[in-house]
Amino acid sequence: MRVGDIMTKIVATIREETSVEDAARMMKANGIGLLPIGDRENVTGVITDRDITIRVTAEGKDAKHTPVREVMTRQSFHCFDDQDVEEACFTMEDKRVRRLLVFDRTRELVGILSLDDVAVRARKEKLAGHALSKVAKA
């Protein structure tokens, strides 16, 4: 099974100057925990629900006036839409992440692959569980 068969397709990216509050609202509205920052051809980082909790809330920053560029994760990991799902899971294990950006071979952002996608859409609960056990040890 290929990543493109089960990934969550991206509808939106956000700009670096977007407030953390607006990013959190977008996550809530779309039921997601990660937003790519930049555009489909040039992703400069990501912001996750965990970034918001650890780097904004726990540090007492004002989410309304803090741009995502100040708290985003600059290093993101990816796979390709034509890759095998198991190979992508090994990348998650190796990098200790729960989500990967998904690009096509022209390097355009086309989706996000999460461990939830693997467990639910690919019906590979054991593979997702194994990857999660490795990621959670970080």
N, C-alpha and C positions, 0 to 999 in steps of 0.2 A: 504494500500500500504506500502511496506517495503522500508527502506532506500536503500538497495542494488539495488532496481529496478530503482532508479533515481539518485543515487550519481554519481559524476565524479570519474572515476577510476584513481588512481595514477599511473603515469608512472615512476616518479623519485623522489628521495629524495636527499638532499644535505648534505654535511658534515659540521661540525662546522667551519672548517678552510676555507671554500669557501668564496671568497670575495663577498661583497655586490653587487658589479658591476656584477659579474657572476650570482648571484642569480636574479638580476633584468633582466638580459638578458634572463635567462631561463624563467622567468615569462612572459616576452614579447613574446618570441618565442612560448610559449604554451597557451597564452591568459588566464593566471591565476593570482590570486592575493595572493596566499599563497603557501609556500613550506614547507613541513615537514623537519626537520633537524634530521639526524641520519640515520637509516635504517628501513625497514619494521618491524623488531622485536624490535627495541629500538629507539623510537622517543624521543629526548631530548628537543625539542621545535619546534617552527615554526617561520618563518619570513613572514611578510605580506607586501604588497605594502605600507600600512600605516606606518609600522615600519620603512621602508626605508625613507619615506617622513619626519616623525617626528624625528627619532633618528639619521638619517644620514644627509640628505639634510638640514633640518632646523638647525642642529647644526654645519654645515660646515665641516663635516667629509669627508675624501677622500674615496669614495666608492670602489675605486680600491685597496686600502690597508687596508680596514677595514674588518676583518672576521665577518661572520654572528653571531658568538657566542657572539660578543660584543653588538649586537643590537637586538638579537632575543627575542621573547617572550617565556619565559621558561614554563609558565603555559598554557597548551592547554586543550581544552575540546573535548570530544569525544562522540560518540554513537556507536552502533553496527549495522552491515549490516542487521540483521534480526529484528531490531526494527521497530515499526510503525513510519511513517514519522511525524505524529502529535506529538508523544512523543518526537521525536528529536527536533521539533520546540519549544516545551515547554522548552527543555534544552537550546536552543539558547536564548529564552526570559529570562530565569532565569539567565543565565551566561552573558547576554548582548553581544553576539557574532553573527556574520553573517555567520560563517563557523564552521563546526565540523569535526574533523578527524573521519574516520570511520574504525573500527576494526572488524575483524571476532571474533568468540568466542575463538579462540586460541591466541588472542591478536596480530594478524598480521595486519598491516596497509593495507587496501584494497581500500580506497577511501577518498574523501572529499565530504561532503554535504554542499551546500550553499543555501542561501535563493533563489538565482536564480534557482537552481535545483528544488526547491519546487514549485516556481511559474511557470516555463516553463515545466518541465518534468512531474510533478505530476498534473499540471493544477489546482493548489490550490492557486490561486492568493490571495484570501481573507485570507487564513491561513498565507501565506508569508507576506502579508501586515500587518496583525495583529502582527506577530512576529517582523517585521521590526519596527513597531511603538514603540514596547517595547524596542528593542535594541537601537534605535536612541535616546531614552530619556537618555541614559547613559552619 
